[in-house]
Amino acid sequence: MTRLTSPLTGVAALLALGLTALAANAAGPSRTFVSATGTDSGTCTRATPCRTLAFAHGVTASGGEIAILDTAGYGSLTITKSISIVNPGGVEAGILASAGGDALTIAAAGSDVISLRGLTIEGAGSGANGIVLTTGGKLTIVDSVVRGFTANGINIAPSSGATTFFIGNTLVSDNGSIGIRIAPPLGIATASGSMNHVAANNNGANGIHVSGALTFGAAMKVTITNSVATGNTSVGILCESADTYAATRVVVTNSSVSGNGYGVYTGGSTSTAPAFLWISSSVASSNANYGLYNAIGSSGHMFTFGNNVVVGNTSGPSFGPIDSQGAL
């Protein structure tokens, strides 16, 4: 006996297949490619790469990767999801900010993970900020150069949540204000992490600036190792707390702070907003003021372990109460 199939059944099956294909399409590929000879169309495959990071970001699945194929400028970008942007080496992956604009903005979810490798981020003397994080869970920046912005090179300033970061083997230089700024706005957001083999040089204010502005929440903790801050107009490394609760903790080790206004500076706004900095096995030399400076009357606390070299600073080696050692 032959069973007749309802036309509606066939239509439903076709519809289901179509929806499945659309869903797969909407998810996008997990790996996309950009090239100097690419075109912003399609899904940015290896054979037919796209031209800009912004277009590739739009078609890449969350958690995916954008690979740089050759030397070019790839345009400014706003990141809104988990993604990796990777330059495998041997080429220059340029991101140039427009006048008054930011080169790379991260406005992702609190659970999103962003990784940036091998990027050359240029302000050309007119772009505002290099990398700006307003929201995002985890950020990694390695093997990169950020330079020539009128404001900050890297500005990690989450408005909510607890962002963690790692910056490694990266040069941040010649910016109008701060090289690397870790400073959530007033509230309960925190940003904690590590920097290793970072150079923050020739910036108009501070090289590395860590500032807590908490009214409630856990302390911010930042570790700086094997790094250099030199030629910055105001301070090489600044650790401060900027509001009533903001506990900020910075550890500096095996690093060099020289040729700045001040070498290492700690300060806090009130006695309930402590800023703690520990420095070990480091050099603070040839700064225009003090090598180590702990602001009197603030809630700054600086600790050394007696193994630093603090010499040749114009105003003297140190200022303010500095303890011989401190425990975390």
RAGIKA-V57763 format. One record per helix or strand of 2 or more residues. SS is the DSSP state (H for helix, E for strand). FROM is the first residue (numbers start at 1). LEN is the number of residues. Records with the same first field share a line. If there is no record, write none. Layout:
SS: FROM-LEN + FROM-LEN
//
This chain:
H: 7-21 + 53-7
E: 29-6 + 60-9 + 72-2 + 77-3 + 83-5 + 93-4 + 104-4 + 113-5 + 119-4 + 131-5 + 138-5 + 145-3 + 154-3 + 162-12 + 180-3 + 190-12 + 206-7 + 220-6 + 228-3 + 235-7 + 248-6 + 256-3 + 262-7 + 275-6 + 283-3 + 290-5 + 300-5 + 309-3 + 316-4 + 322-2
//
